Amino acid sequence: MSKRAWQPRANTILRLGARGQPVVWLQKRLEALGYDVEAVDGHYGYLTEDSVCVLQKTFGLPVDGVVGPQVLELLMDDEVIDGAHAGGVPQMDLWGGIIPAPNEGPPVGVNWESYQRLRGLFLQCCQLDISGELLLDVPADVYGPLAKQVELIPLITNLETDLYNADILHGLLRSRHSRRRFLTEVKRLAESRIYSGIAVDLHGIEMGYGRRLTVVIKNIWNMLQKYRKKLYLTLVPSEGPNPFPPHTDHSIWTKLAHRVILHPFGEYITGTPGPRVGWNSLHTLLPKISQQIPTWRLIVTLPLGGIAWVVGGGLREYIYYPYDELRTKAYEKRARLQSDAVEKVPYYDFREGGKRLRMWYENHDSLEVKLTWLSQQHIAGVILMPLGWEDGRIWQAGSIFQYSLRGSGI
């Protein structure tokens, strides 16, 4: 009978001087990441300790040379191991977020040739209904064949345009019948061969509902484990030092999620009128989040297209624009292109209807600044969304794919 390969346990601790099969497992994982342990001999020597220290420093973990729960979690993640290149640092994957048009083909402006070089697509196609049903509308004849080229992840949400509908979420959580119907629909998604996982974007929870939400997420997690699928959970960070939403069990993000999607939704519509998820916002948010969730488990959403704010007068009006519409508006108003030196984004200023408007948007240069910095933080990936709203020039020459494992040709 063949001997079962050793696997880490919850109480496993390895340090200098340790010997045996656990150290062999550790050295093999380190070698797979590109670290030099000299020999896989089952002896936790100085070279193995040095490799562990470099690993800890690279991924933002406390550097002590001791292999504890955080290091083991990292080394047990196959995506980290498989995505490693020289130096043991995995490259950041590029994903796309897309809103499928009901009963139609791809959204207008979709550039499939470029999109097929992404790691995958998050399909914003599963709207939660007050009855607990999921309103599914994905044209299988369009998106089904894509599953052979990229990963497809359906996204379940209670987001409606600009606000999370708390009433719909609470209606689901109040009714046992609704929860059963909801989980039946989720099972259909889990069983589908075209999806490699499910993303859950449910927010707006109030006091008294947190435990029920936790149970629902655990049920989804258990279901996905059965079908060997991945769970992605969005996190809309709260203000203050604690990034997690109030009235929720933090373990659904820290323990259950395969990857956590950092979705700074509040940055889009709150605060001083300005660009969505600006440069300063990213620099503030990521260190705060990484204190609770390691960066290698984070995927950050970055918006495409533009947003026009009314500036001054105490008004808080805004409207989203696809890139082509934004440029048309700027041309009509003869607005001059300017650059925000602080937030690293271009914008147009003009007057309309007696109001002063400022239109921020993303182009190749502004995305490159964000992608370069994010790749240095060793995050798992970035989601560009919604696809079809972007300046098509960001895909030209393939320079954007220098940050992506899929686009690197590996």
Legacy VTK file of the C-alpha trace (Angstrom):
# vtk DataFile Version 3.0
C-alpha trace
ASCII
DATASET POLYDATA
POINTS 410 float
0.000 0.000 0.000
1.410 3.387 -0.987
2.080 5.869 1.777
-0.246 8.894 1.841
1.481 12.191 1.197
1.814 14.327 4.309
-0.585 17.280 4.586
-0.433 20.164 7.093
-2.746 20.119 10.096
-4.280 23.067 11.934
-1.663 22.862 14.699
1.373 22.349 12.440
4.379 24.534 13.336
7.744 24.150 11.599
10.931 25.982 12.545
14.735 25.765 12.393
15.919 22.273 13.395
12.712 20.430 12.466
13.025 17.176 10.525
10.891 14.639 8.698
8.113 14.460 6.099
6.558 17.828 7.057
9.846 19.544 6.177
10.067 17.615 2.897
6.582 18.903 2.018
7.658 22.455 2.949
10.863 22.304 0.885
9.019 20.993 -2.179
6.479 23.818 -1.981
9.261 26.379 -1.587
11.112 24.943 -4.585
7.896 25.128 -6.625
7.811 28.837 -5.848
11.403 29.250 -7.059
13.234 29.388 -3.719
16.632 27.721 -3.282
16.582 25.281 -0.349
19.691 23.481 -1.754
18.378 19.965 -1.089
14.982 18.450 -0.302
16.342 16.434 2.609
13.712 16.865 5.326
16.028 19.042 7.429
14.853 22.557 8.298
18.250 24.219 7.968
19.375 27.792 7.490
18.690 27.899 3.732
15.127 26.692 4.316
14.678 29.288 7.051
16.067 32.022 4.768
13.592 31.003 2.052
10.702 31.147 4.507
11.804 34.632 5.640
11.924 35.886 2.033
8.512 34.341 1.388
7.067 36.071 4.472
8.536 39.418 3.500
7.339 39.107 -0.102
3.745 38.404 0.886
3.533 40.900 3.733
3.582 38.360 6.574
5.491 38.751 9.883
9.094 37.764 9.202
10.277 35.240 11.804
11.309 32.181 9.766
8.626 30.071 11.458
6.038 28.228 9.354
2.697 28.724 11.085
-0.944 28.950 9.941
-0.466 31.998 7.674
2.512 30.532 5.791
0.825 27.134 5.501
-2.336 28.713 4.083
-0.226 30.466 1.463
1.765 27.346 0.542
-1.378 25.196 0.291
-2.945 27.513 -2.297
-2.430 25.866 -5.681
-3.021 29.109 -7.591
-0.119 30.731 -5.757
2.149 27.791 -6.562
1.038 27.388 -10.176
1.232 31.124 -10.866
4.771 31.582 -9.571
7.576 32.820 -11.768
11.211 33.687 -11.089
11.744 34.808 -7.503
8.678 33.018 -6.162
6.269 35.903 -6.783
3.071 35.051 -8.680
1.959 37.465 -11.357
-1.238 39.421 -10.955
-4.132 38.093 -13.046
-6.380 40.374 -15.072
-10.103 39.660 -15.026
-13.014 41.391 -16.698
-16.452 42.252 -15.374
-19.235 42.227 -17.927
-22.991 42.856 -17.884
-24.589 40.390 -20.321
-27.370 41.878 -22.403
-30.669 39.997 -21.786
-31.519 37.587 -24.603
-28.880 39.167 -26.819
-25.286 38.711 -27.802
-22.265 40.504 -26.348
-22.688 44.124 -25.206
-21.908 46.770 -27.800
-18.194 47.550 -27.947
-17.054 44.186 -26.621
-13.556 43.363 -27.861
-13.509 39.560 -27.685
-10.016 39.222 -29.138
-8.563 41.135 -26.189
-10.973 39.793 -23.584
-10.041 36.200 -24.368
-6.561 36.942 -23.059
-7.941 37.733 -19.614
-7.871 35.139 -16.837
-11.670 35.109 -16.906
-14.929 37.039 -16.805
-17.226 37.829 -13.914
-20.721 37.807 -15.383
-23.033 40.258 -13.610
-26.078 38.201 -14.514
-27.628 36.948 -11.260
-29.890 39.566 -9.706
-31.471 38.630 -6.390
-35.262 38.932 -6.385
-37.463 39.716 -3.370
-38.879 36.170 -3.569
-35.435 34.641 -3.179
-35.193 33.758 -6.842
-32.175 34.526 -8.953
-32.988 36.326 -12.169
-30.596 34.549 -14.532
-30.089 35.816 -18.041
-26.922 34.525 -19.698
-27.093 33.711 -23.418
-25.548 30.248 -23.352
-24.868 30.289 -27.086
-22.585 33.324 -26.587
-20.885 32.721 -23.251
-20.870 28.908 -23.168
-18.121 28.519 -25.805
-16.005 31.069 -23.922
-15.620 28.626 -21.023
-13.063 26.741 -23.157
-10.878 29.862 -23.331
-11.403 31.754 -20.064
-12.905 31.110 -16.644
-16.514 32.226 -16.262
-17.833 33.272 -12.839
-21.502 34.261 -12.384
-21.927 37.057 -9.850
-24.937 37.011 -7.489
-25.844 40.469 -6.211
-28.508 42.676 -4.650
-26.913 45.777 -6.188
-29.355 47.874 -8.207
-27.644 50.607 -10.240
-26.152 52.668 -7.398
-27.469 51.069 -4.194
-27.549 47.664 -2.569
-31.220 46.769 -2.029
-31.291 45.827 1.658
-35.015 44.983 1.556
-34.423 42.250 -1.025
-31.567 40.791 1.017
-33.562 40.882 4.244
-36.563 39.338 2.479
-34.358 36.429 1.478
-32.931 35.988 4.976
-36.301 36.235 6.760
-37.976 33.422 4.844
-36.858 29.792 5.091
-38.763 29.047 1.895
-36.935 31.871 0.062
-33.571 30.634 1.278
-34.314 27.119 0.060
-35.385 28.406 -3.336
-32.297 30.609 -3.500
-29.938 27.722 -2.688
-31.667 25.559 -5.306
-30.840 28.207 -7.913
-27.257 28.442 -6.650
-26.951 24.669 -6.978
-27.910 24.943 -10.646
-25.018 27.349 -11.138
-22.630 25.100 -9.209
-23.598 22.103 -11.338
-23.033 23.937 -14.617
-19.916 22.865 -16.459
-19.284 26.315 -17.903
-18.642 27.977 -14.522
-15.472 27.464 -12.472
-16.919 29.159 -9.398
-19.508 31.580 -8.044
-19.105 35.173 -6.846
-21.421 36.505 -4.133
-21.989 40.257 -3.788
-24.633 40.649 -1.054
-24.435 43.810 1.039
-26.606 46.154 3.094
-27.086 43.760 6.012
-28.661 45.155 9.192
-28.574 44.043 12.816
-30.278 40.722 13.391
-29.540 39.251 9.975
-25.801 38.651 10.181
-25.996 35.062 11.417
-28.477 34.056 8.721
-26.247 35.563 6.032
-23.324 33.560 7.443
-25.358 30.342 7.257
-26.320 31.068 3.629
-22.679 31.709 2.662
-21.566 28.528 4.449
-24.218 26.549 2.571
-22.932 27.962 -0.727
-19.349 27.150 0.283
-20.239 23.553 1.171
-22.079 23.181 -2.129
-19.111 24.481 -4.122
-16.727 22.183 -2.242
-18.819 19.233 -3.430
-18.493 20.328 -7.062
-14.860 21.456 -6.668
-15.741 25.035 -7.529
-14.408 28.290 -6.032
-16.195 30.860 -3.881
-15.467 34.551 -4.490
-16.871 37.049 -1.978
-16.978 40.792 -2.541
-16.007 43.089 0.303
-17.318 46.651 0.311
-15.021 48.172 2.960
-16.506 50.152 5.812
-15.126 53.467 6.999
-12.823 53.390 10.001
-10.105 50.900 10.949
-12.343 47.798 10.626
-12.899 47.096 6.923
-15.690 44.555 7.422
-19.360 45.543 7.229
-21.107 45.761 10.616
-23.368 42.939 11.830
-21.472 40.298 9.828
-19.263 37.325 10.678
-15.813 38.243 9.389
-14.863 34.582 8.961
-16.865 34.296 5.727
-14.182 36.475 4.129
-11.149 35.320 6.109
-11.905 31.564 6.137
-14.429 30.594 3.444
-13.670 32.756 0.408
-11.198 31.363 -2.120
-10.542 34.986 -3.134
-11.922 38.235 -1.729
-12.975 40.854 -4.276
-12.235 44.296 -2.871
-15.067 46.359 -4.296
-14.722 49.975 -3.048
-18.315 50.741 -4.020
-18.639 53.584 -1.528
-15.749 55.362 -3.184
-17.862 55.652 -6.334
-20.682 57.730 -4.863
-19.533 59.213 -1.539
-16.970 61.709 -0.369
-15.700 64.624 -2.409
-16.774 64.518 -6.073
-13.960 62.893 -7.952
-12.781 59.809 -9.802
-13.990 56.387 -8.791
-11.403 54.455 -6.777
-8.784 57.148 -7.151
-5.075 56.821 -6.531
-5.271 58.045 -2.926
-8.189 55.711 -2.190
-6.217 52.666 -3.291
-3.228 53.661 -1.172
-5.475 54.067 1.873
-7.695 51.026 1.402
-5.242 48.260 0.566
-3.011 48.526 3.677
-6.125 48.586 5.872
-7.630 45.516 4.223
-4.352 43.584 4.173
-4.204 43.683 7.983
-7.180 41.300 7.954
-6.838 39.497 4.607
-3.430 38.740 3.023
-2.901 40.568 -0.251
-2.358 37.319 -2.186
-6.058 36.508 -1.584
-7.323 39.901 -2.803
-8.743 40.852 -6.189
-9.285 44.599 -6.661
-11.994 46.026 -8.928
-11.044 48.965 -11.125
-13.721 50.896 -13.025
-13.641 51.563 -16.739
-15.465 54.397 -18.481
-16.059 57.695 -16.708
-18.134 59.518 -14.143
-19.408 63.106 -14.409
-19.916 65.047 -11.162
-21.635 68.353 -10.598
-18.913 70.461 -8.985
-19.809 73.203 -6.500
-23.129 74.558 -5.288
-23.537 71.850 -2.654
-25.108 69.475 -5.171
-24.283 65.772 -5.274
-25.256 64.725 -8.762
-23.329 62.314 -10.938
-23.789 60.118 -13.981
-21.734 57.281 -15.439
-20.562 57.469 -19.039
-19.073 54.872 -21.385
-15.888 56.219 -22.916
-17.394 56.922 -26.351
-20.275 58.937 -24.863
-17.892 60.848 -22.630
-15.676 61.835 -25.563
-18.745 62.869 -27.590
-19.917 65.084 -24.724
-16.455 66.637 -24.379
-16.322 67.315 -28.121
-19.751 68.978 -28.092
-18.731 71.239 -25.195
-15.257 71.866 -26.627
-13.811 70.847 -23.277
-10.045 70.721 -22.955
-8.418 67.514 -21.689
-6.711 68.003 -18.315
-4.948 65.763 -15.820
-5.469 65.428 -12.072
-1.960 65.331 -10.628
-3.128 63.880 -7.278
-5.502 61.154 -8.457
-3.540 60.370 -11.652
-6.574 60.483 -13.967
-7.603 62.637 -16.963
-10.749 64.781 -16.851
-12.808 67.387 -18.699
-14.403 70.526 -17.254
-17.401 72.216 -18.855
-20.653 74.005 -18.047
-24.113 72.685 -18.854
-27.517 74.015 -17.775
-25.906 76.587 -15.529
-23.911 73.894 -13.679
-20.226 73.140 -13.719
-19.470 69.497 -14.486
-16.227 67.570 -14.250
-15.901 64.258 -16.067
-13.205 61.867 -14.878
-12.360 58.699 -16.768
-9.703 56.011 -17.110
-7.293 55.749 -20.007
-4.156 53.728 -20.665
-1.897 55.981 -18.593
-4.147 56.124 -15.523
-4.710 52.359 -15.560
-1.003 51.711 -15.982
-0.205 53.711 -12.826
-2.710 51.686 -10.788
-1.791 48.316 -12.307
1.935 48.877 -11.791
1.472 49.727 -8.119
-1.035 46.925 -7.489
1.263 44.342 -9.106
3.953 45.365 -6.597
1.553 44.616 -3.711
1.362 40.952 -4.801
-2.422 40.866 -4.989
-4.148 37.943 -6.726
-5.696 39.988 -9.486
-7.613 42.963 -10.828
-11.109 43.102 -12.338
-11.628 45.711 -15.066
-15.329 46.555 -15.203
-17.650 46.980 -16.913
-16.112 45.792 -20.141
-17.423 47.613 -23.188
-17.128 51.005 -21.467
-13.402 51.486 -21.945
-11.175 53.445 -24.252
-10.303 50.747 -26.788
-6.715 51.978 -26.956
-5.913 50.401 -23.570
-5.769 47.023 -25.335
-3.524 48.140 -28.173
-0.043 46.603 -28.436
-1.013 44.290 -25.579
0.919 46.401 -23.064
-1.805 46.050 -20.468
-1.200 42.297 -20.409
2.305 42.628 -19.020
0.614 42.370 -15.619
-1.320 39.223 -16.434
-0.241 35.587 -16.220
-2.613 34.680 -19.077
-1.340 37.522 -21.267
2.335 36.835 -20.610
2.398 33.745 -22.821
3.356 31.445 -19.950
LINES 1 411
410 0 1 2 3 4 5 6 7 8 9 10 11 12 13 14 15 16 17 18 19 20 21 22 23 24 25 26 27 28 29 30 31 32 33 34 35 36 37 38 39 40 41 42 43 44 45 46 47 48 49 50 51 52 53 54 55 56 57 58 59 60 61 62 63 64 65 66 67 68 69 70 71 72 73 74 75 76 77 78 79 80 81 82 83 84 85 86 87 88 89 90 91 92 93 94 95 96 97 98 99 100 101 102 103 104 105 106 107 108 109 110 111 112 113 114 115 116 117 118 119 120 121 122 123 124 125 126 127 128 129 130 131 132 133 134 135 136 137 138 139 140 141 142 143 144 145 146 147 148 149 150 151 152 153 154 155 156 157 158 159 160 161 162 163 164 165 166 167 168 169 170 171 172 173 174 175 176 177 178 179 180 181 182 183 184 185 186 187 188 189 190 191 192 193 194 195 196 197 198 199 200 201 202 203 204 205 206 207 208 209 210 211 212 213 214 215 216 217 218 219 220 221 222 223 224 225 226 227 228 229 230 231 232 233 234 235 236 237 238 239 240 241 242 243 244 245 246 247 248 249 250 251 252 253 254 255 256 257 258 259 260 261 262 263 264 265 266 267 268 269 270 271 272 273 274 275 276 277 278 279 280 281 282 283 284 285 286 287 288 289 290 291 292 293 294 295 296 297 298 299 300 301 302 303 304 305 306 307 308 309 310 311 312 313 314 315 316 317 318 319 320 321 322 323 324 325 326 327 328 329 330 331 332 333 334 335 336 337 338 339 340 341 342 343 344 345 346 347 348 349 350 351 352 353 354 355 356 357 358 359 360 361 362 363 364 365 366 367 368 369 370 371 372 373 374 375 376 377 378 379 380 381 382 383 384 385 386 387 388 389 390 391 392 393 394 395 396 397 398 399 400 401 402 403 404 405 406 407 408 409
